[in-house]
Amino acid sequence: MSQSPHVIFVDDEQHIRAANRQTLELAGLTAQVFDRAERALPLLSRDWPGVLITDIRLPGIDGLELLAQAQAIDPDLPVILITGHGDISTAVNAMRAGAYDFIEKPYPAERLLDTVQRALDKRALVMENRNLRVELMANTALGPRIIGHSPAMRRLRATISQIADTGADVLILGETGTGKELVARSLHEHSNRRDRNFVPVNCGAVPESMIESELFGHEAGAFTGAKARRIGKFEHAHEGTLFLDEIESMPAPAQVQLLRVLQERTIERLGSNQLIPLDFRVVAATKIDLREAATAGDFREDLYYRLNVLTLHIPPLRERREDIPLLFHHFLLVAQDRFQRDAPFPEQDQISRLLGHDWPGNVRELRNLTERYVLIGEQYDWSLETLFAGDPDSGLPQTLPTQVECFERSLIVQALAANKGSIKDTMTTLGIPRKTLYDKMQKHGLDKDDYKD
């Protein structure tokens, strides 16, 4: 957002303009005053982060027409009307039509400042929501799944872009709920295999007695109950991608066969002696350290090295807390569409509660919480007991200083991302001096160059 006044004040009486400008500036607000609506209109835009205050009675375009034209520019722009005693009913009707509030003359400075501050808070929330939407749209360059502007997620997106077309097998490491399958799908969708099948297999969900048939297929009569030929997952993934989730759960005999298939790129259906050459990419995922599992004898060491050509690490949500508001907003939009219900973006104190949670269920836990919030609506109980019901050991809040630090970093990251690394525009968005911004960026390890296009 460009440098703009926080408040535009329109009144045709010079002494009223001067007095209100002084009131606003003494309160630390940047104000610009005009005697006619026609001079204020060119400054209004969807990107302007401020509040418009206007007298109802003006020469030329009056305050009500100015309200209408401002709403045509941006329906969410807060407009405060200044009224005389005889204009109160008109102002009430104008509020029903979308005005933020009205103030009756004469009014104390405190009344003006309180109304303006509430309107500015609302405007800031609207702009934050829009910035999050812009960020979500920007993420579609690498598909809609890899969401986040933390350094770790930026590196993850960059690595996926770099290796997507190589065809090399990939091992994804991440805790439960971090989105391993979504990363695998992004690899597939941004590779030259995107027009072929993406075939997911949860190795922990397939019975040991069935896993060979599931992976390699079988011929009719290969075993009792095999009445017809069945194409296995490897064959179904020909020229596409096979995703083996929870690879650590694969039984030892199947590990031996998997190693041979990875080395030779051929399979034999059960009950057949015919080798079938295949072209596929294997993306495996695990929530444990496979190297440690191999050392302990719980996983084949040679298979580990064969899978570990390229490794992608997905950080847990607690290590990228600045992404929580963006992820919450994404899930909010998805849930609103799914359940056909509207729900407002949470207030800052509610977001701070999300930032203070350790998220043992990671992104999946956040998504579930968001869906509950949309279903329940504005009456949602944001107390910790309700917010993290079912997680008695992990719902404990962090210390206040830790939450404050985390929330501050999140706000700065969001502002840098929305303003593409521009220090000047980020200062304006956050309302802090340049030196303060640089000091806080240094404290949180932030670099403006990480947020440029």
C-alpha positions in Angstrom: 0.0 0.0 0.0 1.3 3.4 -0.8 1.8 6.2 1.7 -1.6 7.7 2.5 -3.3 9.7 5.3 -5.1 7.6 7.8 -8.0 10.0 8.0 -9.7 12.2 5.4 -11.9 14.9 6.9 -14.4 16.8 4.7 -16.2 19.9 6.0 -16.9 23.3 4.4 -16.3 25.3 7.5 -12.6 26.2 7.9 -12.5 26.4 11.7 -14.1 23.0 12.0 -11.5 21.5 9.6 -8.7 23.1 11.5 -9.9 22.0 15.0 -10.5 18.4 13.9 -7.2 18.2 12.1 -5.4 19.3 15.2 -7.4 16.8 17.3 -6.5 13.9 15.0 -2.9 14.8 14.7 -2.4 15.3 18.5 -3.7 11.7 18.8 -0.9 10.5 16.5 -3.0 10.2 13.3 -2.2 11.5 9.9 -5.1 13.7 8.7 -5.9 15.4 5.5 -8.8 17.9 5.3 -10.9 19.2 2.4 -13.7 21.7 2.0 -15.4 19.8 -0.8 -16.1 16.1 -1.5 -14.9 16.5 -5.1 -11.3 17.0 -3.8 -11.4 14.0 -1.5 -12.8 11.4 -3.9 -9.6 11.0 -6.0 -7.7 9.8 -2.9 -10.1 7.0 -2.2 -9.3 3.5 -3.4 -9.6 -0.2 -2.3 -6.0 -0.1 -1.2 -6.3 3.0 0.9 -6.0 1.9 4.6 -7.9 4.8 6.2 -11.2 6.3 7.3 -13.3 8.9 5.7 -15.2 11.5 7.8 -17.6 13.8 6.1 -20.2 16.4 7.0 -23.6 15.6 5.6 -24.3 19.1 4.4 -21.7 20.2 1.8 -21.8 22.3 -1.3 -21.8 20.4 -4.6 -21.6 16.7 -3.8 -23.1 16.3 -0.3 -22.0 13.8 2.4 -24.6 11.2 1.4 -23.5 11.2 -2.2 -19.9 11.1 -1.1 -20.8 8.0 1.0 -22.4 6.4 -2.0 -19.4 7.1 -4.3 -17.0 5.8 -1.6 -19.0 2.6 -1.2 -18.9 2.2 -5.0 -15.1 2.4 -4.8 -14.9 0.0 -1.8 -18.0 -1.2 0.1 -15.8 -1.9 3.1 -14.4 1.6 3.4 -15.5 3.1 6.8 -17.4 6.3 6.4 -18.3 8.4 9.5 -20.9 11.1 9.0 -21.0 14.4 10.9 -24.6 15.6 11.4 -26.5 18.5 12.8 -29.5 17.9 15.0 -31.9 17.9 12.1 -29.9 15.3 10.2 -30.0 12.5 12.7 -32.8 10.5 11.0 -31.0 10.9 7.7 -27.7 9.6 9.3 -29.5 6.6 10.8 -30.8 5.7 7.4 -27.3 6.2 6.0 -25.9 3.7 8.5 -28.5 1.2 7.4 -27.2 1.8 3.9 -23.6 1.2 4.9 -22.2 4.1 6.8 -19.9 3.1 9.7 -21.2 5.6 12.2 -22.4 9.2 12.7 -21.4 11.9 15.2 -23.8 14.7 16.1 -22.6 18.2 16.4 -21.3 19.5 18.8 -19.1 16.6 19.9 -16.2 16.2 22.2 -12.8 15.3 20.9 -12.9 12.0 22.8 -16.1 11.0 20.9 -14.4 11.6 17.5 -11.2 9.8 18.4 -13.0 6.8 19.8 -15.1 6.4 16.7 -12.2 6.9 14.4 -10.0 4.4 16.2 -12.7 1.7 16.1 -13.2 2.4 12.4 -9.4 2.2 11.8 -9.3 -1.1 13.6 -12.0 -2.4 11.4 -10.3 -1.1 8.3 -7.0 -2.8 9.4 -8.8 -6.1 9.8 -10.4 -5.8 6.3 -7.0 -5.0 4.7 -5.3 -7.9 6.6 -8.0 -10.2 5.3 -7.4 -9.0 1.7 -3.6 -9.3 2.1 -4.1 -12.9 3.2 -6.3 -13.6 0.2 -3.6 -12.0 -2.1 -1.0 -14.2 -0.5 -3.2 -17.3 -1.0 -3.7 -16.4 -4.6 0.0 -15.9 -5.1 0.6 -19.4 -3.8 -1.2 -20.9 -6.7 2.0 -20.4 -8.7 3.0 -23.7 -7.1 -0.5 -25.0 -6.7 -2.9 -24.1 -3.9 -1.5 -26.7 -1.4 1.9 -25.4 -0.3 0.6 -22.5 1.8 2.9 -20.2 3.9 5.4 -17.4 3.7 7.7 -18.5 6.4 11.3 -19.1 5.3 11.0 -22.9 5.7 7.9 -23.0 3.4 9.5 -20.7 0.8 12.5 -23.0 0.7 10.2 -26.0 0.4 8.4 -24.5 -2.6 11.7 -23.5 -4.2 13.0 -27.1 -3.8 9.8 -28.6 -5.3 10.1 -26.3 -8.3 13.7 -27.4 -8.7 13.1 -31.1 -8.6 9.6 -31.6 -9.9 10.6 -32.5 -13.4 13.7 -34.6 -12.5 11.8 -37.8 -12.1 14.0 -38.7 -9.1 12.4 -40.6 -6.2 11.7 -38.5 -3.2 11.5 -39.1 0.5 9.2 -36.7 2.5 9.8 -36.4 6.2 7.2 -34.8 8.5 5.2 -35.2 11.6 1.6 -36.5 11.4 -0.7 -33.8 10.0 2.0 -31.7 8.4 0.7 -32.3 4.8 3.0 -34.9 3.4 0.5 -36.1 0.8 -0.2 -32.6 -0.3 3.5 -32.0 -0.9 3.6 -35.3 -2.9 0.6 -34.1 -5.0 2.3 -30.8 -5.6 5.4 -32.6 -6.8 3.3 -34.6 -9.2 1.1 -31.7 -10.4 4.2 -29.6 -11.3 6.1 -32.4 -13.0 5.8 -33.6 -16.6 3.9 -36.6 -15.2 0.9 -34.3 -14.2 -1.4 -35.8 -16.9 -0.9 -39.3 -15.6 -2.1 -41.0 -12.5 -1.1 -40.0 -8.9 -1.6 -43.2 -7.0 -1.6 -42.9 -3.1 -1.0 -46.0 -1.0 -1.1 -45.9 2.8 1.3 -48.7 3.7 0.0 -48.8 7.3 -3.6 -49.3 6.3 -3.1 -52.3 3.9 -3.1 -55.8 5.7 0.2 -57.5 5.4 -1.4 -60.5 3.6 -2.7 -58.1 0.9 0.1 -55.7 0.3 1.9 -57.6 -2.4 -1.3 -58.0 -4.4 -2.1 -54.3 -3.7 1.3 -53.1 -5.0 2.1 -55.6 -7.8 -1.3 -56.9 -8.8 -2.2 -60.6 -9.5 -3.4 -63.0 -12.2 -6.6 -64.9 -12.0 -6.1 -68.0 -9.8 -2.9 -66.7 -8.2 -4.4 -67.4 -4.8 -7.8 -68.5 -3.3 -10.4 -65.9 -4.2 -8.4 -64.4 -7.1 -11.1 -64.8 -9.7 -9.8 -62.2 -12.1 -6.6 -60.4 -13.0 -6.0 -57.3 -10.9 -3.8 -54.4 -11.9 -1.6 -53.3 -8.9 -0.7 -49.8 -7.8 2.7 -49.8 -9.5 1.2 -50.7 -12.8 -1.6 -48.1 -12.3 1.1 -45.5 -11.7 2.8 -46.2 -15.0 4.2 -42.8 -16.3 2.8 -41.2 -13.2 3.6 -41.0 -9.5 3.2 -43.6 -6.8 2.9 -42.2 -3.3 3.8 -44.6 -0.5 2.7 -43.0 2.8 3.8 -44.4 6.1 6.6 -46.3 4.4 8.0 -47.3 7.8 4.9 -49.5 8.2 5.7 -51.7 5.2 6.3 -55.3 6.1 9.8 -56.7 5.7 9.0 -59.1 2.8 7.3 -56.3 0.8 10.4 -54.1 1.5 12.6 -56.6 -0.3 10.3 -56.6 -3.3 10.0 -52.8 -3.3 13.8 -52.5 -3.4 14.0 -54.8 -6.4 11.3 -52.8 -8.2 13.0 -49.5 -7.5 16.3 -50.8 -8.9 14.9 -52.6 -12.0 11.7 -50.6 -12.7 9.9 -53.9 -13.5 7.3 -55.8 -11.7 5.7 -59.3 -11.8 2.1 -59.8 -11.0 1.4 -62.5 -8.4 0.9 -65.8 -10.3 2.8 -64.6 -13.3 6.4 -65.0 -14.6 6.2 -62.1 -17.0 8.3 -59.1 -16.2 6.5 -55.8 -16.9 8.7 -52.8 -17.5 7.3 -49.6 -16.0 8.0 -45.9 -15.8 7.0 -44.4 -12.5 8.2 -42.0 -9.9 8.1 -43.1 -6.2 7.4 -40.5 -3.5 7.6 -42.1 -0.1 6.6 -40.4 3.2 7.5 -41.1 6.8 6.9 -39.5 10.2 10.0 -41.2 11.8 13.7 -41.0 11.1 14.2 -44.0 8.7 18.0 -43.9 9.3 17.5 -44.6 13.0 14.9 -47.2 12.1 17.4 -48.9 9.7 20.1 -48.8 12.4 17.7 -50.4 14.8 16.9 -53.1 12.3 13.3 -52.0 11.9 13.7 -50.9 8.3 16.0 -52.2 5.5 19.1 -50.1 5.3 19.5 -50.6 1.5 15.9 -49.6 0.9 16.4 -46.5 3.0 19.4 -45.4 0.9 17.5 -46.2 -2.3 14.6 -44.0 -1.3 16.7 -41.3 0.1 17.8 -39.8 -3.2 16.1 -36.5 -2.4 14.6 -35.6 0.9 12.0 -33.0 1.6 11.4 -32.0 5.3 8.1 -30.4 6.2 8.4 -28.4 9.4 5.8 -28.8 12.2 3.4 -26.0 12.6 5.0 -24.9 15.9 8.2 -24.1 13.9 6.4 -21.8 11.5 3.9 -20.0 13.6 3.8 -16.9 11.3 2.0 -19.1 8.8 -0.9 -19.8 11.2 -3.1 -16.7 10.3 -2.6 -17.4 6.6 -3.5 -21.1 7.0 -6.5 -20.3 9.2 -7.8 -17.9 6.6 -7.3 -20.5 3.8 -9.2 -23.1 5.8 -11.8 -20.5 6.7 -12.6 -19.8 3.0 -12.7 -23.5 2.2 -15.0 -24.3 5.1 -17.3 -21.4 4.3 -17.7 -22.7 0.8 -18.1 -26.3 2.0 -20.7 -25.6 4.7 -22.3 -22.6 3.0 -21.8 -20.5 6.1 -20.1 -17.1 6.7 -17.8 -16.6 9.6 -15.7 -13.5 10.4 -11.9 -13.6 10.5 -10.9 -13.8 14.2 -9.9 -10.8 16.2 -6.2 -10.3 17.1 -6.5 -11.7 20.7 -8.1 -14.8 19.2 -5.3 -15.2 16.7 -2.8 -14.8 19.5 -4.3 -17.9 21.2 -3.8 -19.8 18.0 -0.2 -18.6 17.9 0.4 -19.7 21.4 -0.7 -23.3 20.9 1.9 -26.1 20.1 -0.3 -27.8 17.5 0.7 -31.5 18.0 -1.7 -32.4 15.2 -0.1 -29.7 13.0 -2.0 -28.4 10.0 -4.7 -31.1 10.2 -5.5 -30.0 13.7 -5.7 -26.3 12.6 -8.0 -27.3 9.7 -10.3 -29.2 12.1 -10.5 -26.3 14.5 -11.3 -23.9 11.7 -14.2 -26.1 10.5 -15.6 -26.1 14.0 -15.4 -22.4 14.1 -17.2 -22.0 10.9 -20.0 -24.4 11.9 -20.5 -22.7 15.3 -20.1 -19.1 14.1 -19.5 -16.0 16.1 -20.6 -17.8 19.3 -17.5 -20.0 19.1 -15.9 -20.3 22.6 -12.3 -19.2 22.2 -11.3 -20.3 25.8 -8.4 -22.7 25.8 -10.5 -25.5 27.3 -12.8 -25.4 24.3 -10.4 -24.3 21.7 -8.1 -27.3 22.1 -10.6 -29.8 23.5 -9.2 -33.3 23.4 -5.6 -32.0 23.7 -5.2 -31.6 27.5 -1.4 -31.8 27.4 -0.9 -29.5 24.5 -3.5 -26.9 25.0 -1.5 -25.1 27.7 -0.7 -21.5 26.7 2.9 -20.4 26.3 4.1 -17.6 28.5 2.8 -14.1 27.7 6.2 -12.8 26.5 6.5 -15.8 24.1 3.0 -15.2 22.7 3.6 -11.5 22.3 6.9 -12.2 20.5 5.3 -14.8 18.2 2.3 -12.5 17.4 4.6 -9.6 16.7 6.8 -11.6 14.3 3.7 -12.9 12.5 2.3 -9.4 11.9 5.7 -8.2 10.6 6.0 -11.2 8.3 2.5 -10.7 6.9 3.1 -7.0 6.3 6.4 -7.7 4.6 4.8 -10.3 2.4 1.8 -8.1 1.5 4.1 -5.2 0.6 6.6 -7.4 -1.3 9.5 -6.5 1.0 9.1 -2.7 0.7 10.3 -1.2 4.0 8.5 2.1 3.4 5.1 0.4 2.7 5.6 -2.0 5.6 6.2 0.9 8.0 3.0 2.5 6.8 1.0 -0.8 7.2 2.3 -1.3 10.8 2.4 2.3 11.8 5.9 2.2 13.2 9.1 4.2 12.4 11.8 2.9 10.2 14.4 2.3 12.9 11.8 0.4 15.0 10.9 -1.8 12.1 14.6 -2.6 11.4 15.2 -3.4 15.0 12.3 -5.7 15.2 13.2 -7.4 11.9 16.7 -8.0 13.2 15.4 -9.4 16.5 13.2 -11.8 14.6 15.7 -12.8 12.0 13.7 -11.3 9.1 15.2 -10.1 5.8 13.1 -7.9 3.4 14.7 -9.6 0.4 13.0 -12.9 1.3 9.6 -11.3 0.5 10.3 -9.7 -2.8 8.9 -11.1 -6.0 
